[in-house]
Amino acid sequence: MKRYETIPLVVTLLLVAASCRKEETIVPSTPTHVADSTASGDIKGFFLLNEGNMGSNKATLDYFDYESKIYKKNIYAERNPYVVKELGDVGNDIGIYGSKLYAVINCSNFVEVMDAETAKHITQISIPNCRYITFHGDYAYVSSYAGPVLIDPNARLGYVAKIDTATMTVVDTCIVGYQPEEMAISEGKLYVANSGGYRVPDYDSTVSVISLNTFKVIKTIGVAINLHRMEVDGYGQIWVSSRGDYYDVPSKTCVIDSRTDEVTDRLDLPNSGMALCGDSLYVYGAEWNYGTKKNTISYAIVDVRSHKVLTDDFITDDTKSKIEIPYGIAVNPATREIFVTDARDYVTPGKLYCLNPDGTRKWSVTTGDIPAHIVFTTRKLN
């Protein structure tokens, strides 16, 4: 779904009319042995959610295990042979909370809940045009565009759904801005990045602040247009990406102090995705411009204490030339390995690159279509 950054949105939405694939023989997961990998700390491995092209019903789930050194493609279909249409249409986010694995399936309008050890289906929670998920206490919070997948200057406001993780039911909703995206939690508050992407060129430019106690919006912060991703650091700062307008307004990286709920900085740093590890924020940019019909690619590390860019190129070997479209990023908190996904042409299998902390390539594997979202697993689940 985040393809909006790199190709015309109208073209993307036309793909919704494509028919879903029919039931077929279950394709076994594909294992790849990764020789150059070592388990460290309590990280056991990670799941990678492949979005799949919109309208193709091809969201898939991969898993890498550090101990066996095996990367397996498309494990969901094999482990859940009786689930009709498999994982669904457009895997937009993934998270682990307690013993459960949650996958937000955008165009199929549900959150898939699985066992985090086996990836076996437990239940589905219906939420229209769902986008991202985060967790706190006894609840999961899911952002929703609320309306259909459609460019519309009159598109309705979105909302955040509050899910009881014991009963797996939606117990409340809170109206926020237009087309809400990723969320972050700090100081007892839930921060929601509003994009307004369906109302182009009248983008939203706000972050909605929700009290977790009352589940009501207590403040709306003006930040920058077309907001998307969020990360919260160890100092209570909320890092927010702005995608710009793909013409004259560039992408940038903004900072909110959760103690004051004020914007404290706006960095001229293109931001399509980011991952936090310690005091280092790893940021990649794949900034599409309709004028030039090109993407501008960048890879930076920011020190969250000083807001200074430590490097504007964290990939230090020829891997950079091999990546066509960076589409996802994660950093192993134990090893500080950097993982960057490549969507390539969006319709054929992508690639996952594992980089050493110094930015040199360690290994790479072929993934499903449009690899995007990574969540690490631990040896002892909460």
Secondary structure, DSSP 8 states (H G I E B T S, - for coil): -GGGGTS-HHHHHHGGGS-----------EEEE-SS----TTEEEEEEEE---TTS---EEEEEETTTTEEEE-HHHHH-TTSTTTT-S-EEEEEEETTEEEEEETTTTEEEEEETTT--EEEEEE-TTEEEEEEETTEEEEEE--S-S---TT----EEEEEETTTTEEEEEEE-SSSEEEEEEETTEEEEEE--GGGTTS---EEEEEETTTTEEEEEEE--SSEEEEEE-TTSEEEEEE---SSSS--EEEEEETTTTEEEEEE----SEEEEETTEEEEEEEEEETTTTEEEEEEEEEETTTTEEEESB---STHHHH-SSEEEEEE-TTT--EEEEE-TTSSSEEEEEEE-TTS-EEEEEEEEESEEEEEEEESS--
